[in-house]
Amino acid sequence: MTRISRRTAIIGATAASVGLLLSGCSKASTDTATGSASGSAAAGGSLNMVFIPKNLGNPYFDTSDAGGKKAVEALGGTFSEVGPQTASPDGQVQYINTAAQQRASAIVISANDPTAIGSALSQARSSGTKVVTFDSDTDKQYRDLFVNQASPEGLAKVEVEGIAKQIGNSGEIAILSASANATNQNAWIELMKKDLAASYPNIKLVDVVYGNDDDQTSFDKTAALLQTHPNLKGIISPTTVGIAAAARYLSTSDKKGKVALTGLGTPNQMKQYVKDGTVKEFYLWNPADLGFLAAYAADALVKGTITGKEGDKFTAGTLGEFTVGADSTVLLGDPFAFNADNIDKFSF
């Protein structure tokens, strides 16, 4: 089943501009956060927002952070992107600490672990820095707001439905995830398991493996899955790095066309694999919109327009009005299906 967000009309326009955004989005030094202000915006200083992705050099976060940069600049603020080269919670802590020491107005972060970065985030908040998690959440006591790309239920359901459709509702499947501690991945996987058990009795989940959002590791894990499970009929990879690496392996193997692959990916990564028949359909929200929304949410917190309580409302530029839901969560929208019929319309 294809789920199209109520904001799909926005996606094309935003996606078309992302290439230009990326070319102009220079990363701050990975040694120290940049663009600091003399005081937080809440204290009367200029808006200074620091984005901390799971890791630098990840195409998904290149795109989401470019959306954040566009929003921050539209708001008249200073944007910085800093973070570790590999996805680890320890790697993120130093950048959280530096941003807080430099009195950033807000930190926007995709968490590599729900608790390991909690102490650093709490210290940042105590110094007046607002904390918005996006893409991957922390435990809620460590942040002011979580900007969720889509509901966990919606993402799990569309991926299970997609693989079931492609394998005829029967056979062995596996999941190639990111890191074992990634909160978003783990939430989706648990919901996938429940959906499979409730609605697809003839589909058996035989393995869950972790590529740590590293291309080569994910590539190797795909090869190992196919060797370990010779009757495998499908793979779900709910990570943009994982699905691209798995597609790269399948595209040159004798399993091409025999083992279905779906999950979450970006059009630019996956276009060649859709066109060569390795992948029939995959899913994602617009990551540029996610970063854009996270920046506007952080700005609303800094200005005091919202506090993060359920029912708070704010406007996120061209994306329109949003309402804070339970557990201080803001939802971007439903996932979108990419396939051969529409993939040439997108570039991000």
C-alpha positions as CSV (number, residue, x, y, z in Angstrom):
1,M,0.0,0.0,0.0
2,T,1.4,3.4,-1.0
3,R,1.1,6.0,1.7
4,I,1.3,9.5,0.5
5,S,1.8,12.3,3.0
6,R,-0.6,15.2,3.0
7,R,2.4,17.3,2.3
8,T,3.4,15.4,-0.8
9,A,2.8,18.5,-2.9
10,I,5.6,20.2,-1.1
11,I,8.1,17.4,-1.6
12,G,8.7,18.0,-5.3
13,A,9.5,21.6,-4.8
14,T,11.7,21.1,-1.8
15,A,13.5,18.1,-3.3
16,A,14.3,20.0,-6.5
17,S,16.2,22.6,-4.5
18,V,18.1,20.2,-2.3
19,G,21.0,19.7,-4.8
20,L,21.6,23.4,-4.7
21,L,21.4,23.4,-0.9
22,L,23.9,20.6,-0.6
23,S,26.4,22.4,-2.8
24,G,26.3,25.4,-0.5
25,C,26.1,23.6,2.8
26,S,29.7,23.5,4.1
27,K,30.3,21.4,7.2
28,A,31.8,22.9,10.3
29,S,35.1,21.5,11.5
30,T,34.7,18.1,13.2
31,D,37.1,19.3,15.9
32,T,34.9,22.0,17.4
33,A,31.5,23.5,16.9
34,T,31.4,26.8,15.0
35,G,29.2,29.7,14.6
36,S,28.8,30.4,18.3
37,A,27.0,33.4,19.7
38,S,27.8,35.5,22.7
39,G,24.5,34.4,24.3
40,S,21.5,32.3,23.6
41,A,18.6,33.7,21.6
42,A,16.4,33.2,24.6
43,A,18.7,35.6,26.5
44,G,18.5,38.2,23.7
45,G,21.4,37.1,21.5
46,S,21.2,36.0,17.8
47,L,19.8,32.7,16.8
48,N,22.6,30.1,16.7
49,M,21.6,26.6,15.9
50,V,23.9,23.5,15.9
51,F,22.8,20.4,14.0
52,I,24.5,17.1,15.2
53,P,23.7,14.2,12.8
54,K,24.5,10.6,13.7
55,N,27.6,10.9,11.6
56,L,29.0,13.1,8.9
57,G,29.2,12.1,5.3
58,N,25.9,10.2,5.4
59,P,23.8,11.2,2.4
60,Y,20.6,11.1,4.4
61,F,21.9,13.6,7.0
62,D,23.5,15.7,4.3
63,T,20.0,16.2,2.9
64,S,18.2,16.7,6.2
65,D,20.8,19.2,7.5
66,A,20.6,21.1,4.3
67,G,16.9,21.6,5.0
68,G,17.8,22.7,8.5
69,K,20.3,25.2,7.0
70,K,17.7,26.6,4.7
71,A,15.3,27.2,7.6
72,V,17.9,28.7,9.9
73,E,19.0,31.2,7.3
74,A,15.4,32.1,6.5
75,L,15.0,32.8,10.2
76,G,18.1,35.1,10.1
77,G,20.2,32.8,12.3
78,T,23.6,31.1,12.2
79,F,23.7,27.4,11.2
80,S,26.4,24.9,12.1
81,E,26.7,21.1,11.4
82,V,29.2,19.1,13.5
83,G,29.4,15.5,14.4
84,P,31.4,12.3,14.5
85,Q,32.7,10.5,11.4
86,T,31.2,7.2,12.6
87,A,27.9,6.8,14.3
88,S,28.5,6.4,18.0
89,P,27.0,8.1,21.1
90,D,30.5,8.8,22.6
91,G,31.3,10.6,19.4
92,Q,28.3,12.9,19.7
93,V,28.9,13.9,23.4
94,Q,31.9,16.2,22.7
95,Y,29.9,18.2,20.1
96,I,27.0,18.6,22.5
97,N,29.4,19.8,25.2
98,T,31.1,22.3,22.9
99,A,27.8,23.7,21.6
100,A,26.6,24.2,25.2
101,Q,29.9,25.9,26.2
102,Q,29.5,28.2,23.2
103,R,25.9,29.0,24.3
104,A,24.2,27.7,21.2
105,S,20.5,28.7,21.1
106,A,19.5,25.2,20.2
107,I,21.0,21.8,19.5
108,V,19.2,19.7,16.9
109,I,20.4,16.1,17.1
110,S,19.7,12.6,15.8
111,A,20.6,10.4,18.7
112,N,22.9,7.4,18.4
113,D,21.7,6.1,21.7
114,P,18.6,7.0,23.8
115,T,20.4,7.3,27.1
116,A,24.2,7.5,26.6
117,I,24.1,11.2,25.5
118,G,21.4,12.1,28.1
119,S,23.8,13.6,30.7
120,A,25.4,15.9,28.1
121,L,22.1,17.1,26.8
122,S,20.8,17.7,30.3
123,Q,23.8,19.9,31.0
124,A,23.2,21.8,27.7
125,R,19.6,22.4,28.7
126,S,20.6,23.6,32.1
127,S,22.8,26.3,30.5
128,G,19.8,27.6,28.4
129,T,20.3,25.7,25.2
130,K,17.1,24.1,23.7
131,V,17.4,20.5,22.6
132,V,15.4,19.1,19.7
133,T,15.9,15.5,18.7
134,F,14.9,14.5,15.1
135,D,15.0,11.2,13.2
136,S,16.2,9.2,16.3
137,D,15.0,10.2,19.8
138,T,16.5,10.1,23.2
139,D,14.5,9.3,26.4
140,K,12.1,12.2,26.6
141,Q,13.6,13.7,29.8
142,Y,16.7,14.7,27.9
143,R,15.2,16.9,25.3
144,D,12.5,19.6,24.8
145,L,11.0,18.2,21.7
146,F,11.2,15.3,19.3
147,V,10.5,15.8,15.5
148,N,9.5,12.5,14.2
149,Q,9.7,11.8,10.5
150,A,6.6,9.6,10.5
151,S,4.8,7.5,13.0
152,P,6.6,4.3,13.9
153,E,3.4,2.4,13.2
154,G,3.1,3.9,9.7
155,L,6.7,3.2,8.8
156,A,6.7,-0.4,10.1
157,K,3.4,-1.2,8.3
158,V,4.4,0.2,4.9
159,E,7.7,-1.7,4.9
160,V,6.1,-5.0,5.9
161,E,3.3,-4.5,3.4
162,G,5.9,-3.7,0.7
163,I,8.0,-6.9,1.3
164,A,4.9,-9.0,1.6
165,K,3.6,-7.8,-1.7
166,Q,6.9,-8.5,-3.4
167,I,7.3,-12.1,-2.1
168,G,3.7,-13.2,-2.4
169,N,3.0,-13.1,1.3
170,S,5.1,-16.2,1.9
171,G,8.7,-17.1,2.7
172,E,11.8,-16.2,4.8
173,I,12.8,-12.6,5.3
174,A,15.5,-10.8,7.2
175,I,16.1,-7.2,8.5
176,L,19.3,-5.3,7.9
177,S,19.2,-2.5,10.5
178,A,21.6,0.3,11.5
179,S,23.2,0.1,15.0
180,A,21.8,-2.2,17.7
181,N,21.1,0.8,20.0
182,A,19.3,3.1,17.4
183,T,16.0,4.0,19.1
184,N,14.1,4.6,15.8
185,Q,15.3,1.4,14.2
186,N,14.5,-0.8,17.2
187,A,11.0,0.7,17.6
188,W,10.2,0.0,13.9
189,I,11.6,-3.5,14.1
190,E,9.4,-4.4,17.1
191,L,6.4,-3.1,15.3
192,M,7.3,-5.1,12.2
193,K,7.5,-8.2,14.2
194,K,4.1,-7.6,15.7
195,D,2.6,-6.9,12.2
196,L,4.2,-10.0,10.7
197,A,2.9,-12.2,13.5
198,A,-0.6,-10.7,13.3
199,S,-1.1,-10.4,9.6
200,Y,1.4,-12.5,7.7
201,P,1.5,-16.1,9.2
202,N,3.4,-17.5,6.2
203,I,6.2,-15.0,6.3
204,K,9.1,-15.9,8.7
205,L,11.6,-13.4,10.0
206,V,14.7,-15.5,10.3
207,D,17.4,-12.9,11.2
208,V,18.0,-9.3,12.2
209,V,21.5,-8.0,11.6
210,Y,23.2,-4.6,12.0
211,G,25.4,-2.7,9.5
212,N,26.0,0.2,11.9
213,D,25.1,2.7,9.1
214,D,28.4,1.9,7.5
215,D,28.4,1.1,3.8
216,Q,31.0,-1.7,3.8
217,T,29.7,-3.3,6.9
218,S,26.1,-3.3,5.6
219,F,27.4,-4.7,2.2
220,D,29.2,-7.6,4.1
221,K,26.1,-8.2,6.3
222,T,24.0,-8.6,3.2
223,A,26.4,-11.2,1.7
224,A,26.4,-13.1,5.1
225,L,22.6,-13.1,5.2
226,L,22.4,-14.7,1.8
227,Q,25.0,-17.3,2.7
228,T,23.4,-18.1,6.1
229,H,19.9,-18.3,4.8
230,P,19.9,-19.8,1.3
231,N,16.1,-19.7,1.1
232,L,15.8,-16.0,1.9
233,K,13.1,-14.3,-0.2
234,G,13.3,-10.8,1.0
235,I,15.3,-8.2,3.0
236,I,13.9,-5.1,4.8
237,S,16.5,-2.4,5.5
238,P,15.0,0.6,7.4
239,T,18.2,2.6,7.0
240,T,19.3,4.6,4.0
241,V,22.9,3.4,4.2
242,G,21.9,-0.2,4.6
243,I,19.4,-0.4,1.8
244,A,21.8,1.2,-0.7
245,A,24.6,-1.2,0.3
246,A,22.3,-4.2,0.1
247,A,21.1,-3.1,-3.3
248,R,24.7,-2.7,-4.5
249,Y,25.4,-6.3,-3.4
250,L,22.3,-7.8,-4.9
251,S,22.7,-5.9,-8.2
252,T,25.8,-8.0,-9.1
253,S,24.9,-11.3,-7.5
254,D,22.9,-14.3,-8.7
255,K,20.2,-13.3,-6.2
256,K,19.2,-10.2,-8.2
257,G,15.5,-10.5,-9.0
258,K,15.2,-13.5,-6.7
259,V,15.6,-11.8,-3.3
260,A,13.3,-8.8,-2.9
261,L,14.7,-5.7,-1.1
262,T,12.8,-2.8,0.4
263,G,13.1,-0.3,3.2
264,L,14.0,3.3,3.6
265,G,16.2,5.1,1.1
266,T,16.8,8.3,-0.8
267,P,16.0,8.6,-4.5
268,N,19.5,9.5,-5.6
269,Q,21.0,6.5,-3.9
270,M,18.4,4.1,-5.1
271,K,17.6,5.3,-8.6
272,Q,20.0,3.0,-10.5
273,Y,18.8,0.0,-8.5
274,V,15.2,0.7,-9.3
275,K,16.0,1.1,-13.0
276,D,18.0,-2.1,-13.2
277,G,15.3,-4.1,-11.5
278,T,17.2,-4.8,-8.2
279,V,14.6,-2.9,-6.2
280,K,10.9,-2.5,-7.0
281,E,9.8,-0.1,-4.4
282,F,11.2,1.6,-1.2
283,Y,10.0,4.3,1.1
284,L,11.0,7.5,2.9
285,W,9.8,10.9,4.0
286,N,11.5,14.0,2.6
287,P,14.6,14.4,4.8
288,A,15.1,18.0,3.7
289,D,11.6,18.7,5.1
290,L,12.5,16.9,8.3
291,G,15.5,19.1,8.9
292,F,13.5,22.2,7.9
293,L,10.8,21.3,10.4
294,A,13.2,20.6,13.2
295,A,14.9,24.0,12.8
296,Y,11.5,25.8,12.9
297,A,10.5,23.8,16.0
298,A,13.8,24.7,17.7
299,D,13.3,28.3,16.8
300,A,9.8,28.3,18.3
301,L,11.2,26.9,21.5
302,V,14.0,29.5,21.7
303,K,11.5,32.3,21.1
304,G,9.1,30.9,23.7
305,T,6.3,30.5,21.1
306,I,6.0,26.9,22.3
307,T,7.2,25.1,25.4
308,G,6.9,21.5,24.1
309,K,3.6,20.7,25.8
310,E,0.9,18.8,24.0
311,G,-1.3,21.1,22.0
312,D,1.3,23.8,21.4
313,K,1.1,25.1,17.8
314,F,3.7,26.7,15.6
315,T,4.2,27.4,11.9
316,A,7.2,25.9,10.0
317,G,7.6,28.2,7.1
318,T,6.3,26.7,3.8
319,L,5.4,23.4,5.5
320,G,2.5,25.1,7.4
321,E,1.2,24.7,10.9
322,F,2.1,21.8,13.3
323,T,0.8,20.8,16.6
324,V,2.8,19.2,19.4
325,G,1.5,15.8,20.3
326,A,2.0,13.4,23.3
327,D,5.4,13.1,24.8
328,S,6.5,16.4,23.2
329,T,6.5,15.0,19.7
330,V,5.9,16.6,16.4
331,L,5.1,14.4,13.4
332,L,6.2,15.4,9.9
333,G,3.7,13.1,8.0
334,D,3.3,9.7,6.3
335,P,6.0,7.8,4.4
336,F,6.1,8.1,0.6
337,A,6.6,5.2,-1.9
338,F,9.3,5.6,-4.6
339,N,9.2,3.3,-7.6
340,A,10.0,3.2,-11.3
341,D,6.9,5.3,-12.0
342,N,7.9,8.3,-10.0
343,I,11.6,8.1,-9.0
344,D,12.8,10.4,-11.9
345,K,10.7,13.2,-10.4
346,F,13.0,13.5,-7.3
347,S,16.5,14.5,-6.7
348,F,17.8,14.3,-3.1
